[in-house]
Amino acid sequence: MYSSFPAPAPVVREPLHAPVAHLIRGGVVEGVHYGSVVVLGADGEVQFQLGDIEAAFYPRSALKPVQAVAMVRAGLPLDGELLSLAAASHSGEERHLDGARRILALAGLTEADLRNVPDMPYGTEVRDRWIREGRQPSRLAQNCSGKHAAMLWTAKLNGWTLDDCLDPAHPLQQAVAEAVEDLTGQHIARTTVDGCGAPLFSVSLHGLARAVSRIVTGAPGTPQARVADAMRAYPEMASGAGRDVAALMAAVPGLLAKDGFEGVQVAALPDGRAVAVKIADGANRARIPVAAAALERAGVDPELLSGFQGEALLGGGRAVGCVRPVRSLDPVAMPACA
């Protein structure tokens, strides 16, 4: 534990976002993505910030590593690929569905006990195949099923009720909230419901970066270290084949990274250096280029990040532009867009 007295909750306000990326087509700025970025040094101090890093926001699935830490603290006995799955926004591949079934089986439960919403697989290729095969949405295929299976097992291990385990007042969710405040170092501003049905806690972008920094620097064997080790060892269990967040962890030694809906990305290096990104309009296309620029600001070798400059903008089937971080974030001149 880091402090018995977390800082006050971040202020709920309209975030004062700033331009973080330009959409450039044919040498002209066609669009601007606003957002916020924070880079923490190994000492936990802010080394760079852009936009509004202190306003309350919802981290969405980028908070899953913290939720997983809370479950391990509460006795969840998972490690390795199944713990990675417990912190996952998975693609719905068969290995993900099988892993969720295994967690449920360990708890003596089945898919029918899951409380998350039914959905099609998140991964594009997997989802397209399901549609071709006429398969229907399921709770197991929904990208948070690993987390929900782990939540059920954690509740059962503690003798807590299962039917209402997603209620914010439930002991399980109170344990998660305690971990959120402990690791972010601040009180929760608001609580709502995430897309999967689980409680979602509002913190600041600064607090989110601080949380993932504290997870990667946890002492060996602690819940923080177990979660970090599992996600880094099995990045595709925490995401899926071909996913950019898994590729980023594979490219940068020791990096822990987690994405979230609405343009959220967080990442941390083993020494505690960390970055957190929020794209104001939720655009996925700006998330990774901005995060890569932030990691470069944190001291990551640019060569390791060369494959994370974002997808090319196409015109007539050929590249005619790109999404490029603003100069204040990435002062080194990048190759001109087409």
N, C-alpha and C positions, 0 to 999 in steps of 0.2 A: 504494500500500500504506500502511496506517495504523500498523502496529506489527509489529515482528519478534517480539514477545513477547505473544501473546494472553493474556488473563486465564485463570485456571483454569476448567475446565468447570463449568457449574452443577451443583448438587447434585441427585441423583436421589432424590426423596422424594415423599410424597403432598402435592400442592400445597395450600397454606393459602388456598384460594379464599374469597372473601367474596360476600355478596349484591351483584349488579350490576343486576338488573332484577326488577320485580314484574309478575306476571300479574294484572291487575285486571279483575274481572268484576262489573258492577253495583255498583261502589263498594267491593268487598271484595277484599282480596288473596287470590287463589285459589291462587297458586303463586309460587315464588321461584326465579329463575335465579341460580346462583352462578358466579363466574368471576374473572378478573383483568384489570386495565386499567392501561396505562402511557401517559403523555403526556410527550414530550420537547420541550424548548424548542429554539430555533434554535441554541443553544450546546451542545446535546447533553445537557444536564442534565435530570434528572427533575423535571418541574414538578408532576406529580400521579401518584399510584399508588393502586391499590385491589386488595386480594387479594395474591397471591404472584407477583411479577414476576421472581423470581430462580430459581425451581425449574426443573429441566429439563423440557421438554415438546417435542412434535413439531409444528412449524409446518404440516405437511402442504403443501398447494399454495401457501400464502402464502410459501413459500421459493422459488417458481419464478423470481421476478426475480433472486435471487441465483444460481440455477443458470444462468440466461441470461447473466448477467455473466461467470460462469466460462467459458462456451462462447465468448463473444466474446473474452475474454482469450486463449483457446486458439486463436484464429484464425477463428472462425465469421464469415463475411463478410456476414451478414444485417443489414438495417436495415428500417425502416418496418413495414408490415403483417406481413411474414413473421417479423421479429424479435419483434413483439408476440405472434404465434402461438406462437413458441418458448417464451414465458413464460406460455402460456395454460392455463386450465382451460375449454376451449371448449365450446359447446353442441352441437356436432355438426352445425351448419348446413352447407349445401353450400359456402359460402365457406371454412369451416374445413377441410373435407375436401379441397377443391381446393388450399388453401394448403399443407397437409401433403404432398399429392402433388407440388406444385411444389418444396418443399424436398428431397424424396426424389429428384426428377428432377435437380435441380442436383447431387446427390451421385452420380448414376448408379445409384440404387437404386429399389426398388419397395415397395409395401405389404408384400409377403412378407418383407422384411428387417426390419420393425418388431419390437421385442421387448416392447412393452407388451401388456397383456392385452386380448382382444377384449371389447367392451361395446356396449351400445346408446347412442345419443346422450344426453348429460346434460340438454340442454334439454327441458323437459316437452312443449312443442308438437311439437318435432322427433321426440322419442321416440314420442309417440302416433301421429304420422304413419307412422313406420317400422313400428310394430306393425300399423296398419291395412293397410299395404302388404305385410305378411308378410316384411319384411326382417329379416335376422339380425344378431346382434352382429358387430362387426368391429374390428380394431385401429385402423383409420383413424377410426372414429366415436368411439372412446374419448377422453375429454376431454383426455388428455395426449399425443395423437398428434403435435402440433406440437413439443412438447419432445423426444419420442423421435426424430422425424425429424431434428431439429437435433443431437441427441446423436450419431446415426449419422454425419451429415456431419462433425461436429467430429472424431470418431474417425478417419474416413477421411482427412481433410485432414492429420492428424498421423501417418498411417501406423500407427495403432493397430488392433488386432483388433476386429472387429465382433460376433462371436458372443457374446463374454463382456463386452460393454461396460457391462452393468448390475452387474457384480461390483464390490463396494466397493473391491477391490484394483486394479481396472483404472485405467490412467493418467487416463482421462477422469473417473472418479469421484474420484480423488485430487485432480484439479484443482478439481472442485466443492467437495470438502471444504476445500481450501486457501482458496477464495473465501469459504466460509461462515465460517471462522475469522477471516479478514482483515476481512470486513465487519461481522460481529457483535462482533468484538473479544474473543472468548472461544473456548476449546477446545471441541470437540464432546464432549458427555457420553456419548451412545450412538448407535449406528447400527443401523437396522432396514430393513425393506422397506416402501415406500409401496404404496398400492393398485394403482398402475399397474405395479409391479415394479421401479421405480428405487430406489436407496438413499435413505434418509430420515435426516437428521441432527438430533439433539436439541440444542437450545440453550435459552436462556431467553427469556421474552417481552420482557424488557429488551433482550437481544441482537438479537432480531428487529427491534424498533423502531429500534435503532441501525443495523442493516444497511440498512433502507429509507431512513433519513435520509441515509446515506452514498451511496446510489445516486442520490437526487435532487439531491444537491449535488456530484456529480462534475463535473469540469471539462469544457467542451464537447469532444466528440470522443472522450472516454474511454469504455471499455466500460460504465461505470455510466451515463453520460449517454445513450449510444446506446440502452440498454435502457429507461431512463425516458422518453426522447423517443418511442420507438416505441410503448410501451404507452399513453402519454397521447394520442398522435396517432390511435391505432387501438384505443380501449378495447373495442370490440365484437369485435375479433379476439382480444383477451385473455380474452374472456368470451362474450358473445352478445347478441342483440337482447332487450331487456326485462330484462336482468340488473341487479340493484341496484348491483353494483360498477361497471358501465359508466356507469350513471346518476349515481352519486356523482362519478365523474371528470368527467363532463360538467357537473355542477352547480357544482363548486368549481374555479375556475381554477387550473391548474397542479398539481392533485392527482394523485398516483400512488396507486392502491389495488389491493390483491389480497386475495382471500378464500381460505379453505382449509377443507377438511372438518373436522368436529368443532368448529365454532363459532369459527374463527380469522379475524380480519380485521386487516390492517395498512394504514396509509395515511400519506403524507408530503407536505408542502407544499414548494414550491421552495426555501424558505430553510432547510430541514432540520427544521422542526417535524414531529413524527411521533407517531402513536398505534399501539398494538397491543392487540388484544382477544382473549381466550380465554374462551369460554363453557364452563363445566365439563362440562355434560351434552351438549354438542355441538349444542344447539338452534339452528337457523338463525333462528328467529323473533326471538331476542334479539340476534343478531349486529349487525345494522345499527342498531337504535335505540341500543344501547350505544356503537357506534363513532361515531355521529353526536353523541352527548353528549360523547364524548371529544374529537372534533374541535372542538366548541364550546369545550371547556376549553382547547384549543390556540389558540383565538383566531379560528376561522372564524366568519363572520357567520351568526348563527342563521337568518336569512332564506334563506340558501343551503341550509340543512339541513332546511327545513320539510317537505320531501317524504320524509324518511327516519325518520319516527317509528314505523315498523312497521305491519304489517297490523292492521286492527281485528279483535277477537274477535267472532264472530257467535253470535247466539242466535235461533233461529226465522227466520234469514235477514236479521236486522238487527244493526247494531253494538251490542254491549252491554258492551264493554270494550276493553282495549288492553294492550300490553306497554310498561312505562314504566321508564326508568332510575331507580335509587334516588336519593334526595335527595343523598347524599354525592357522587354523580357529577354530577348535574344539579340544583344547588340552586335554580334558578329554577323557580318553580311552573309546571307545564305545565297546559293545559286539562284539567279533570277527565274521566276516562273515562266513557263512558255507563254 
